[in-house]
Amino acid sequence: MTWRRWIRGVCVAACGATLGGCEPAAISDNGVAAVFGGVGRGPGEFSYPRAIAAEPEGSVFVVDKAGRVQRFSAEGVYELEWTMPETAQGKPVGLAVHPDGRLFVADTHYHRVMIFDRDGRPVGHFGEKGRGPGQMELPTAVTFDRKGYIYVSEYQGNDRITKWSPALEYVGAIGETPVEGERLRRPAGIEVDDDGVLWVADACNHRIVAFDESGKAVRVFGRFGKEEGLLDYPYDLSLTPDGQMVMVCEFGSNRLQWFRKDGTFVKSWGRSGREPGCLWAPWGAIYGPGGRVYVVDSLNSRIQVVRAE
């Protein structure tokens, strides 16, 4: 489980920034523990949030379509913000917190990964537009393995995952050949488990693909559909804290689904709508402590915190 997926602290509602009151109604067998955000460009508000990440100390980072990164406490209290250095060509869609505290931003339309300290000061970057070694096109997400290697997913042309050393040197590419007859199409959320297996949300193929450390596909599951157990544009994934299941966030079907690593469906949460417990075009979800999940409820311009026992 990477640091980007872990939030320390107690998750309670920040009432001043909560939609629908401080005690939203439970949805099915899962409850909404908290909601923060709202439509706007003021502190603590969002203009179409698209990615979330968390640091070991407990602060949460959210990037929205205004090209703005905001930092919140684990409870959803606004702390600070900054805007990406360049935004005219487009805005970022991916965030990840490195174990040393640096924030890696998939600066999608500038074909690079920007690195900041936790207060928003730029400390580095890597990548440039292209299809060759050390180049990238439209990066969507970043993650890390236990050895410190960095992985970046890309789409539109490259549709692959590139691997980089801890010193930001290009190592190689994963997923450039067809898997079960299909090339990756818009690989989105990615995460590496404790065994070194890279899990990929292959969004436009409506499936999950797992690669071993050699880059060989070792698991594939999912096909298009809106029924439970099928997938509809999976934009993100996260491993459960015990590492036994994969949680998938579906942009198309406005829900989260949980699968065992062999692809067996376990459960789902969410439905289309605007009230707490409903989702509208969610771009991402990450695990926090105590089995709670932070969901990027994009077109509702909020973050929902869900008890996902």
Contacts in CASP RR format, 6 or more apart in sequence:
PFRMAT RR
TARGET T0000
AUTHOR 0000-0000-0000
METHOD contacts of the structure
MODEL  1
MTWRRWIRGVCVAACGATLGGCEPAAISDNGVAAVFGGVGRGPGEFSYPR
AIAAEPEGSVFVVDKAGRVQRFSAEGVYELEWTMPETAQGKPVGLAVHPD
GRLFVADTHYHRVMIFDRDGRPVGHFGEKGRGPGQMELPTAVTFDRKGYI
YVSEYQGNDRITKWSPALEYVGAIGETPVEGERLRRPAGIEVDDDGVLWV
ADACNHRIVAFDESGKAVRVFGRFGKEEGLLDYPYDLSLTPDGQMVMVCE
FGSNRLQWFRKDGTFVKSWGRSGREPGCLWAPWGAIYGPGGRVYVVDSLN
SRIQVVRAE
1 191 0 8 1.000
1 193 0 8 1.000
1 194 0 8 1.000
1 239 0 8 1.000
1 241 0 8 1.000
1 243 0 8 1.000
1 287 0 8 1.000
2 96 0 8 1.000
2 143 0 8 1.000
2 144 0 8 1.000
2 145 0 8 1.000
2 191 0 8 1.000
2 192 0 8 1.000
3 54 0 8 1.000
3 55 0 8 1.000
3 56 0 8 1.000
3 97 0 8 1.000
3 98 0 8 1.000
3 99 0 8 1.000
3 101 0 8 1.000
3 144 0 8 1.000
4 53 0 8 1.000
4 54 0 8 1.000
4 95 0 8 1.000
4 96 0 8 1.000
4 97 0 8 1.000
4 142 0 8 1.000
4 143 0 8 1.000
4 144 0 8 1.000
4 286 0 8 1.000
5 54 0 8 1.000
5 191 0 8 1.000
5 238 0 8 1.000
5 239 0 8 1.000
5 286 0 8 1.000
5 287 0 8 1.000
5 288 0 8 1.000
6 54 0 8 1.000
6 56 0 8 1.000
6 241 0 8 1.000
6 287 0 8 1.000
6 288 0 8 1.000
6 289 0 8 1.000
7 54 0 8 1.000
7 58 0 8 1.000
7 60 0 8 1.000
7 74 0 8 1.000
7 286 0 8 1.000
7 287 0 8 1.000
7 288 0 8 1.000
7 289 0 8 1.000
7 294 0 8 1.000
8 56 0 8 1.000
8 57 0 8 1.000
8 58 0 8 1.000
8 74 0 8 1.000
8 289 0 8 1.000
9 58 0 8 1.000
9 74 0 8 1.000
9 289 0 8 1.000
10 74 0 8 1.000
10 75 0 8 1.000
11 33 0 8 1.000
11 34 0 8 1.000
11 74 0 8 1.000
11 75 0 8 1.000
11 288 0 8 1.000
11 289 0 8 1.000
11 292 0 8 1.000
11 305 0 8 1.000
12 33 0 8 1.000
12 34 0 8 1.000
12 75 0 8 1.000
13 21 0 8 1.000
13 22 0 8 1.000
13 23 0 8 1.000
13 33 0 8 1.000
13 34 0 8 1.000
13 35 0 8 1.000
13 36 0 8 1.000
13 75 0 8 1.000
13 305 0 8 1.000
14 34 0 8 1.000
14 36 0 8 1.000
14 73 0 8 1.000
14 75 0 8 1.000
14 76 0 8 1.000
14 77 0 8 1.000
15 21 0 8 1.000
15 22 0 8 1.000
17 36 0 8 1.000
17 37 0 8 1.000
17 38 0 8 1.000
17 44 0 8 1.000
17 76 0 8 1.000
17 77 0 8 1.000
17 78 0 8 1.000
18 34 0 8 1.000
18 35 0 8 1.000
18 36 0 8 1.000
18 37 0 8 1.000
19 35 0 8 1.000
19 37 0 8 1.000
19 38 0 8 1.000
19 276 0 8 1.000
19 300 0 8 1.000
19 302 0 8 1.000
20 35 0 8 1.000
20 275 0 8 1.000
20 276 0 8 1.000
21 35 0 8 1.000
24 31 0 8 1.000
24 32 0 8 1.000
24 34 0 8 1.000
24 35 0 8 1.000
24 275 0 8 1.000
24 276 0 8 1.000
24 277 0 8 1.000
25 31 0 8 1.000
25 32 0 8 1.000
25 275 0 8 1.000
25 276 0 8 1.000
25 277 0 8 1.000
26 32 0 8 1.000
27 269 0 8 1.000
27 270 0 8 1.000
27 271 0 8 1.000
27 276 0 8 1.000
27 277 0 8 1.000
27 278 0 8 1.000
28 269 0 8 1.000
28 270 0 8 1.000
29 309 0 8 1.000
30 269 0 8 1.000
30 306 0 8 1.000
30 307 0 8 1.000
30 308 0 8 1.000
30 309 0 8 1.000
31 277 0 8 1.000
31 306 0 8 1.000
31 307 0 8 1.000
32 276 0 8 1.000
32 277 0 8 1.000
32 304 0 8 1.000
32 305 0 8 1.000
32 306 0 8 1.000
32 307 0 8 1.000
33 292 0 8 1.000
33 305 0 8 1.000
33 306 0 8 1.000
33 307 0 8 1.000
34 75 0 8 1.000
34 76 0 8 1.000
34 304 0 8 1.000
34 305 0 8 1.000
35 276 0 8 1.000
35 302 0 8 1.000
35 303 0 8 1.000
35 304 0 8 1.000
35 305 0 8 1.000
36 44 0 8 1.000
36 72 0 8 1.000
36 76 0 8 1.000
36 302 0 8 1.000
36 303 0 8 1.000
36 305 0 8 1.000
37 44 0 8 1.000
37 45 0 8 1.000
37 46 0 8 1.000
37 301 0 8 1.000
37 302 0 8 1.000
37 303 0 8 1.000
38 44 0 8 1.000
38 45 0 8 1.000
38 46 0 8 1.000
38 300 0 8 1.000
38 301 0 8 1.000
38 302 0 8 1.000
39 45 0 8 1.000
39 46 0 8 1.000
39 47 0 8 1.000
39 301 0 8 1.000
40 46 0 8 1.000
40 47 0 8 1.000
40 301 0 8 1.000
41 47 0 8 1.000
41 66 0 8 1.000
41 68 0 8 1.000
43 70 0 8 1.000
43 78 0 8 1.000
43 81 0 8 1.000
44 70 0 8 1.000
44 72 0 8 1.000
44 78 0 8 1.000
44 81 0 8 1.000
45 301 0 8 1.000
46 62 0 8 1.000
46 64 0 8 1.000
46 70 0 8 1.000
46 301 0 8 1.000
46 302 0 8 1.000
47 64 0 8 1.000
47 65 0 8 1.000
47 66 0 8 1.000
47 68 0 8 1.000
47 301 0 8 1.000
48 64 0 8 1.000
48 65 0 8 1.000
48 66 0 8 1.000
48 298 0 8 1.000
48 299 0 8 1.000
48 301 0 8 1.000
49 62 0 8 1.000
49 63 0 8 1.000
49 64 0 8 1.000
49 65 0 8 1.000
49 283 0 8 1.000
49 296 0 8 1.000
49 297 0 8 1.000
49 298 0 8 1.000
49 301 0 8 1.000
49 302 0 8 1.000
49 303 0 8 1.000
50 63 0 8 1.000
50 64 0 8 1.000
50 65 0 8 1.000
50 91 0 8 1.000
50 92 0 8 1.000
50 93 0 8 1.000
50 94 0 8 1.000
50 283 0 8 1.000
50 284 0 8 1.000
50 296 0 8 1.000
50 298 0 8 1.000
51 62 0 8 1.000
51 63 0 8 1.000
51 92 0 8 1.000
51 93 0 8 1.000
51 94 0 8 1.000
51 95 0 8 1.000
51 106 0 8 1.000
51 141 0 8 1.000
51 283 0 8 1.000
51 284 0 8 1.000
51 296 0 8 1.000
52 60 0 8 1.000
52 61 0 8 1.000
52 62 0 8 1.000
52 95 0 8 1.000
52 284 0 8 1.000
52 285 0 8 1.000
52 286 0 8 1.000
52 294 0 8 1.000
52 296 0 8 1.000
52 303 0 8 1.000
53 60 0 8 1.000
53 61 0 8 1.000
53 94 0 8 1.000
53 95 0 8 1.000
53 96 0 8 1.000
53 97 0 8 1.000
53 103 0 8 1.000
53 286 0 8 1.000
54 60 0 8 1.000
54 61 0 8 1.000
54 74 0 8 1.000
54 97 0 8 1.000
54 286 0 8 1.000
54 288 0 8 1.000
54 294 0 8 1.000
55 61 0 8 1.000
55 97 0 8 1.000
55 101 0 8 1.000
55 103 0 8 1.000
55 118 0 8 1.000
56 97 0 8 1.000
56 99 0 8 1.000
56 101 0 8 1.000
58 73 0 8 1.000
58 74 0 8 1.000
59 71 0 8 1.000
59 72 0 8 1.000
59 73 0 8 1.000
59 74 0 8 1.000
59 79 0 8 1.000
59 118 0 8 1.000
60 71 0 8 1.000
60 72 0 8 1.000
60 73 0 8 1.000
60 74 0 8 1.000
60 76 0 8 1.000
60 294 0 8 1.000
60 303 0 8 1.000
61 69 0 8 1.000
61 70 0 8 1.000
61 71 0 8 1.000
61 72 0 8 1.000
61 95 0 8 1.000
61 97 0 8 1.000
61 103 0 8 1.000
62 69 0 8 1.000
62 70 0 8 1.000
62 72 0 8 1.000
62 95 0 8 1.000
62 296 0 8 1.000
62 303 0 8 1.000
63 69 0 8 1.000
63 70 0 8 1.000
63 91 0 8 1.000
63 92 0 8 1.000
63 93 0 8 1.000
63 94 0 8 1.000
63 95 0 8 1.000
63 105 0 8 1.000
64 70 0 8 1.000
64 91 0 8 1.000
64 301 0 8 1.000
65 91 0 8 1.000
66 83 0 8 1.000
66 87 0 8 1.000
66 91 0 8 1.000
67 83 0 8 1.000
67 84 0 8 1.000
67 87 0 8 1.000
67 90 0 8 1.000
67 91 0 8 1.000
67 92 0 8 1.000
68 81 0 8 1.000
68 82 0 8 1.000
68 83 0 8 1.000
68 84 0 8 1.000
69 81 0 8 1.000
69 82 0 8 1.000
69 83 0 8 1.000
69 84 0 8 1.000
69 92 0 8 1.000
69 95 0 8 1.000
69 103 0 8 1.000
69 105 0 8 1.000
69 116 0 8 1.000
69 120 0 8 1.000
70 78 0 8 1.000
70 79 0 8 1.000
70 80 0 8 1.000
70 81 0 8 1.000
71 78 0 8 1.000
71 79 0 8 1.000
71 80 0 8 1.000
71 81 0 8 1.000
71 118 0 8 1.000
72 78 0 8 1.000
72 79 0 8 1.000
73 79 0 8 1.000
76 303 0 8 1.000
80 119 0 8 1.000
80 120 0 8 1.000
82 116 0 8 1.000
82 120 0 8 1.000
84 91 0 8 1.000
84 92 0 8 1.000
84 105 0 8 1.000
84 107 0 8 1.000
84 114 0 8 1.000
85 114 0 8 1.000
85 122 0 8 1.000
86 107 0 8 1.000
86 110 0 8 1.000
89 109 0 8 1.000
89 110 0 8 1.000
90 108 0 8 1.000
90 109 0 8 1.000
90 110 0 8 1.000
91 108 0 8 1.000
91 109 0 8 1.000
92 105 0 8 1.000
92 106 0 8 1.000
92 107 0 8 1.000
92 108 0 8 1.000
92 114 0 8 1.000
93 106 0 8 1.000
93 108 0 8 1.000
93 140 0 8 1.000
93 141 0 8 1.000
93 283 0 8 1.000
94 105 0 8 1.000
94 106 0 8 1.000
94 108 0 8 1.000
94 139 0 8 1.000
94 140 0 8 1.000
94 141 0 8 1.000
94 142 0 8 1.000
95 103 0 8 1.000
95 104 0 8 1.000
95 105 0 8 1.000
95 106 0 8 1.000
95 142 0 8 1.000
96 103 0 8 1.000
96 104 0 8 1.000
96 141 0 8 1.000
96 142 0 8 1.000
96 143 0 8 1.000
96 144 0 8 1.000
97 103 0 8 1.000
97 104 0 8 1.000
98 104 0 8 1.000
98 144 0 8 1.000
99 144 0 8 1.000
99 148 0 8 1.000
101 117 0 8 1.000
101 118 0 8 1.000
102 115 0 8 1.000
102 116 0 8 1.000
102 117 0 8 1.000
102 118 0 8 1.000
102 123 0 8 1.000
103 115 0 8 1.000
103 116 0 8 1.000
103 117 0 8 1.000
103 118 0 8 1.000
103 120 0 8 1.000
104 113 0 8 1.000
104 114 0 8 1.000
104 115 0 8 1.000
104 142 0 8 1.000
104 150 0 8 1.000
105 113 0 8 1.000
105 114 0 8 1.000
105 115 0 8 1.000
105 116 0 8 1.000
105 142 0 8 1.000
106 113 0 8 1.000
106 139 0 8 1.000
106 140 0 8 1.000
106 141 0 8 1.000
106 142 0 8 1.000
106 152 0 8 1.000
106 153 0 8 1.000
107 113 0 8 1.000
107 114 0 8 1.000
107 125 0 8 1.000
107 139 0 8 1.000
108 138 0 8 1.000
108 139 0 8 1.000
108 140 0 8 1.000
109 138 0 8 1.000
111 127 0 8 1.000
111 128 0 8 1.000
111 129 0 8 1.000
111 130 0 8 1.000
111 135 0 8 1.000
111 136 0 8 1.000
111 137 0 8 1.000
111 138 0 8 1.000
111 139 0 8 1.000
112 125 0 8 1.000
112 126 0 8 1.000
112 127 0 8 1.000
112 128 0 8 1.000
112 136 0 8 1.000
112 139 0 8 1.000
113 125 0 8 1.000
113 126 0 8 1.000
113 127 0 8 1.000
113 139 0 8 1.000
113 142 0 8 1.000
113 150 0 8 1.000
113 152 0 8 1.000
114 122 0 8 1.000
114 124 0 8 1.000
114 125 0 8 1.000
115 122 0 8 1.000
115 123 0 8 1.000
115 124 0 8 1.000
115 125 0 8 1.000
115 126 0 8 1.000
116 122 0 8 1.000
116 123 0 8 1.000
117 123 0 8 1.000
126 134 0 8 1.000
126 164 0 8 1.000
126 168 0 8 1.000
127 134 0 8 1.000
127 135 0 8 1.000
127 136 0 8 1.000
128 134 0 8 1.000
128 135 0 8 1.000
128 136 0 8 1.000
129 135 0 8 1.000
129 136 0 8 1.000
129 137 0 8 1.000
130 136 0 8 1.000
130 137 0 8 1.000
130 158 0 8 1.000
131 137 0 8 1.000
131 157 0 8 1.000
131 158 0 8 1.000
133 170 0 8 1.000
133 172 0 8 1.000
133 173 0 8 1.000
134 162 0 8 1.000
134 170 0 8 1.000
136 152 0 8 1.000
136 154 0 8 1.000
136 158 0 8 1.000
136 162 0 8 1.000
137 154 0 8 1.000
137 155 0 8 1.000
137 156 0 8 1.000
137 157 0 8 1.000
137 158 0 8 1.000
138 154 0 8 1.000
138 155 0 8 1.000
138 156 0 8 1.000
138 158 0 8 1.000
139 152 0 8 1.000
139 153 0 8 1.000
139 154 0 8 1.000
140 153 0 8 1.000
140 154 0 8 1.000
140 155 0 8 1.000
140 186 0 8 1.000
140 187 0 8 1.000
140 188 0 8 1.000
140 189 0 8 1.000
141 152 0 8 1.000
141 153 0 8 1.000
141 187 0 8 1.000
141 188 0 8 1.000
141 189 0 8 1.000
141 190 0 8 1.000
141 236 0 8 1.000
142 150 0 8 1.000
142 151 0 8 1.000
142 152 0 8 1.000
142 153 0 8 1.000
142 190 0 8 1.000
143 150 0 8 1.000
143 151 0 8 1.000
143 189 0 8 1.000
143 190 0 8 1.000
143 191 0 8 1.000
143 192 0 8 1.000
144 150 0 8 1.000
144 151 0 8 1.000
144 192 0 8 1.000
145 151 0 8 1.000
145 192 0 8 1.000
145 196 0 8 1.000
145 198 0 8 1.000
146 192 0 8 1.000
146 194 0 8 1.000
146 196 0 8 1.000
147 166 0 8 1.000
148 166 0 8 1.000
149 163 0 8 1.000
149 164 0 8 1.000
149 165 0 8 1.000
149 166 0 8 1.000
149 171 0 8 1.000
150 163 0 8 1.000
150 164 0 8 1.000
150 165 0 8 1.000
150 166 0 8 1.000
150 168 0 8 1.000
151 161 0 8 1.000
151 162 0 8 1.000
151 163 0 8 1.000
151 164 0 8 1.000
151 174 0 8 1.000
151 190 0 8 1.000
151 192 0 8 1.000
151 198 0 8 1.000
152 161 0 8 1.000
152 162 0 8 1.000
152 164 0 8 1.000
153 160 0 8 1.000
153 161 0 8 1.000
153 187 0 8 1.000
153 188 0 8 1.000
153 189 0 8 1.000
153 190 0 8 1.000
153 200 0 8 1.000
154 160 0 8 1.000
154 161 0 8 1.000
154 162 0 8 1.000
154 187 0 8 1.000
155 185 0 8 1.000
155 186 0 8 1.000
155 187 0 8 1.000
155 188 0 8 1.000
155 203 0 8 1.000
156 186 0 8 1.000
159 183 0 8 1.000
159 184 0 8 1.000
159 185 0 8 1.000
159 186 0 8 1.000
159 187 0 8 1.000
160 173 0 8 1.000
160 174 0 8 1.000
160 175 0 8 1.000
160 176 0 8 1.000
160 184 0 8 1.000
160 187 0 8 1.000
161 173 0 8 1.000
161 174 0 8 1.000
161 175 0 8 1.000
161 184 0 8 1.000
161 187 0 8 1.000
161 190 0 8 1.000
161 198 0 8 1.000
161 200 0 8 1.000
161 211 0 8 1.000
162 170 0 8 1.000
162 171 0 8 1.000
162 172 0 8 1.000
162 173 0 8 1.000
162 174 0 8 1.000
163 170 0 8 1.000
163 171 0 8 1.000
163 172 0 8 1.000
163 173 0 8 1.000
163 174 0 8 1.000
164 170 0 8 1.000
164 171 0 8 1.000
165 171 0 8 1.000
174 198 0 8 1.000
174 211 0 8 1.000
174 215 0 8 1.000
175 183 0 8 1.000
175 184 0 8 1.000
175 209 0 8 1.000
175 211 0 8 1.000
175 215 0 8 1.000
175 217 0 8 1.000
176 183 0 8 1.000
177 183 0 8 1.000
179 209 0 8 1.000
179 217 0 8 1.000
179 220 0 8 1.000
180 217 0 8 1.000
180 220 0 8 1.000
182 205 0 8 1.000
184 200 0 8 1.000
184 202 0 8 1.000
184 205 0 8 1.000
184 209 0 8 1.000
185 202 0 8 1.000
185 203 0 8 1.000
185 204 0 8 1.000
185 205 0 8 1.000
186 202 0 8 1.000
186 203 0 8 1.000
186 204 0 8 1.000
187 200 0 8 1.000
187 201 0 8 1.000
187 202 0 8 1.000
187 203 0 8 1.000
187 209 0 8 1.000
188 201 0 8 1.000
188 202 0 8 1.000
188 203 0 8 1.000
188 234 0 8 1.000
188 235 0 8 1.000
188 236 0 8 1.000
189 200 0 8 1.000
189 201 0 8 1.000
189 235 0 8 1.000
189 236 0 8 1.000
189 237 0 8 1.000
189 284 0 8 1.000
190 198 0 8 1.000
190 199 0 8 1.000
190 200 0 8 1.000
190 201 0 8 1.000
190 237 0 8 1.000
191 198 0 8 1.000
191 199 0 8 1.000
191 237 0 8 1.000
191 238 0 8 1.000
191 239 0 8 1.000
192 198 0 8 1.000
192 199 0 8 1.000
193 199 0 8 1.000
193 239 0 8 1.000
193 243 0 8 1.000
194 243 0 8 1.000
196 212 0 8 1.000
196 213 0 8 1.000
197 210 0 8 1.000
197 211 0 8 1.000
197 212 0 8 1.000
197 213 0 8 1.000
197 218 0 8 1.000
197 219 0 8 1.000
198 210 0 8 1.000
198 211 0 8 1.000
198 212 0 8 1.000
198 215 0 8 1.000
199 208 0 8 1.000
199 209 0 8 1.000
199 210 0 8 1.000
199 237 0 8 1.000
199 239 0 8 1.000
199 246 0 8 1.000
200 208 0 8 1.000
200 209 0 8 1.000
200 210 0 8 1.000
200 211 0 8 1.000
200 237 0 8 1.000
201 208 0 8 1.000
201 234 0 8 1.000
201 235 0 8 1.000
201 236 0 8 1.000
201 237 0 8 1.000
201 248 0 8 1.000
201 249 0 8 1.000
202 208 0 8 1.000
202 209 0 8 1.000
202 234 0 8 1.000
203 233 0 8 1.000
203 234 0 8 1.000
203 235 0 8 1.000
203 251 0 8 1.000
204 233 0 8 1.000
206 222 0 8 1.000
206 223 0 8 1.000
206 224 0 8 1.000
206 225 0 8 1.000
206 230 0 8 1.000
206 231 0 8 1.000
206 232 0 8 1.000
206 233 0 8 1.000
206 234 0 8 1.000
207 220 0 8 1.000
207 221 0 8 1.000
207 222 0 8 1.000
207 223 0 8 1.000
207 231 0 8 1.000
207 234 0 8 1.000
208 219 0 8 1.000
208 220 0 8 1.000
208 221 0 8 1.000
208 222 0 8 1.000
208 231 0 8 1.000
208 234 0 8 1.000
208 237 0 8 1.000
208 246 0 8 1.000
208 248 0 8 1.000
208 259 0 8 1.000
208 263 0 8 1.000
209 217 0 8 1.000
209 219 0 8 1.000
209 220 0 8 1.000
210 217 0 8 1.000
210 218 0 8 1.000
210 219 0 8 1.000
210 220 0 8 1.000
210 261 0 8 1.000
211 217 0 8 1.000
211 218 0 8 1.000
212 218 0 8 1.000
219 261 0 8 1.000
219 262 0 8 1.000
219 263 0 8 1.000
221 259 0 8 1.000
221 262 0 8 1.000
221 263 0 8 1.000
222 229 0 8 1.000
222 230 0 8 1.000
222 231 0 8 1.000
222 263 0 8 1.000
223 230 0 8 1.000
223 231 0 8 1.000
224 230 0 8 1.000
224 231 0 8 1.000
224 232 0 8 1.000
225 231 0 8 1.000
225 232 0 8 1.000
225 253 0 8 1.000
226 232 0 8 1.000
226 253 0 8 1.000
228 257 0 8 1.000
228 265 0 8 1.000
228 268 0 8 1.000
229 257 0 8 1.000
229 259 0 8 1.000
229 265 0 8 1.000
229 268 0 8 1.000
231 248 0 8 1.000
231 250 0 8 1.000
231 253 0 8 1.000
231 257 0 8 1.000
232 250 0 8 1.000
232 251 0 8 1.000
232 252 0 8 1.000
232 253 0 8 1.000
233 250 0 8 1.000
233 251 0 8 1.000
233 252 0 8 1.000
233 253 0 8 1.000
234 248 0 8 1.000
234 249 0 8 1.000
234 250 0 8 1.000
234 251 0 8 1.000
235 249 0 8 1.000
235 250 0 8 1.000
235 251 0 8 1.000
235 282 0 8 1.000
235 283 0 8 1.000
235 284 0 8 1.000
236 248 0 8 1.000
236 249 0 8 1.000
236 283 0 8 1.000
236 284 0 8 1.000
236 285 0 8 1.000
236 296 0 8 1.000
237 246 0 8 1.000
237 247 0 8 1.000
237 248 0 8 1.000
237 249 0 8 1.000
238 246 0 8 1.000
238 247 0 8 1.000
238 249 0 8 1.000
238 285 0 8 1.000
238 286 0 8 1.000
238 287 0 8 1.000
238 293 0 8 1.000
239 245 0 8 1.000
239 246 0 8 1.000
239 247 0 8 1.000
239 287 0 8 1.000
240 246 0 8 1.000
240 247 0 8 1.000
240 258 0 8 1.000
240 287 0 8 1.000
241 287 0 8 1.000
241 288 0 8 1.000
241 289 0 8 1.000
241 290 0 8 1.000
241 291 0 8 1.000
244 260 0 8 1.000
244 261 0 8 1.000
245 258 0 8 1.000
245 259 0 8 1.000
245 260 0 8 1.000
245 261 0 8 1.000
245 266 0 8 1.000
246 258 0 8 1.000
246 259 0 8 1.000
246 260 0 8 1.000
246 261 0 8 1.000
246 263 0 8 1.000
247 256 0 8 1.000
247 257 0 8 1.000
247 258 0 8 1.000
247 285 0 8 1.000
247 287 0 8 1.000
247 293 0 8 1.000
247 308 0 8 1.000
248 256 0 8 1.000
248 257 0 8 1.000
248 258 0 8 1.000
248 259 0 8 1.000
249 256 0 8 1.000
249 282 0 8 1.000
249 283 0 8 1.000
249 284 0 8 1.000
249 285 0 8 1.000
249 295 0 8 1.000
249 296 0 8 1.000
250 256 0 8 1.000
250 257 0 8 1.000
250 282 0 8 1.000
251 281 0 8 1.000
251 282 0 8 1.000
251 283 0 8 1.000
252 281 0 8 1.000
254 270 0 8 1.000
254 271 0 8 1.000
254 272 0 8 1.000
254 273 0 8 1.000
254 278 0 8 1.000
254 279 0 8 1.000
254 280 0 8 1.000
254 281 0 8 1.000
254 282 0 8 1.000
255 268 0 8 1.000
255 269 0 8 1.000
255 270 0 8 1.000
255 271 0 8 1.000
255 279 0 8 1.000
256 268 0 8 1.000
256 269 0 8 1.000
256 270 0 8 1.000
256 282 0 8 1.000
256 285 0 8 1.000
256 293 0 8 1.000
256 295 0 8 1.000
256 306 0 8 1.000
256 308 0 8 1.000
257 265 0 8 1.000
257 266 0 8 1.000
257 267 0 8 1.000
257 268 0 8 1.000
257 269 0 8 1.000
258 265 0 8 1.000
258 266 0 8 1.000
258 267 0 8 1.000
258 268 0 8 1.000
258 308 0 8 1.000
259 265 0 8 1.000
259 266 0 8 1.000
260 266 0 8 1.000
269 306 0 8 1.000
269 308 0 8 1.000
270 277 0 8 1.000
270 278 0 8 1.000
270 279 0 8 1.000
271 277 0 8 1.000
271 278 0 8 1.000
271 279 0 8 1.000
272 278 0 8 1.000
272 279 0 8 1.000
272 280 0 8 1.000
273 279 0 8 1.000
273 280 0 8 1.000
273 300 0 8 1.000
274 280 0 8 1.000
274 300 0 8 1.000
276 304 0 8 1.000
277 304 0 8 1.000
277 306 0 8 1.000
278 300 0 8 1.000
279 295 0 8 1.000
279 297 0 8 1.000
279 300 0 8 1.000
279 304 0 8 1.000
280 297 0 8 1.000
280 298 0 8 1.000
280 299 0 8 1.000
280 300 0 8 1.000
281 298 0 8 1.000
281 299 0 8 1.000
282 295 0 8 1.000
282 296 0 8 1.000
282 297 0 8 1.000
282 298 0 8 1.000
283 296 0 8 1.000
283 298 0 8 1.000
284 295 0 8 1.000
284 296 0 8 1.000
285 293 0 8 1.000
285 294 0 8 1.000
285 295 0 8 1.000
285 296 0 8 1.000
286 293 0 8 1.000
286 294 0 8 1.000
287 293 0 8 1.000
287 294 0 8 1.000
288 294 0 8 1.000
291 307 0 8 1.000
291 308 0 8 1.000
291 309 0 8 1.000
292 305 0 8 1.000
292 306 0 8 1.000
292 307 0 8 1.000
292 308 0 8 1.000
293 305 0 8 1.000
293 306 0 8 1.000
293 308 0 8 1.000
294 303 0 8 1.000
294 304 0 8 1.000
294 305 0 8 1.000
294 306 0 8 1.000
295 303 0 8 1.000
295 304 0 8 1.000
295 305 0 8 1.000
295 306 0 8 1.000
296 303 0 8 1.000
297 303 0 8 1.000
297 304 0 8 1.000
END
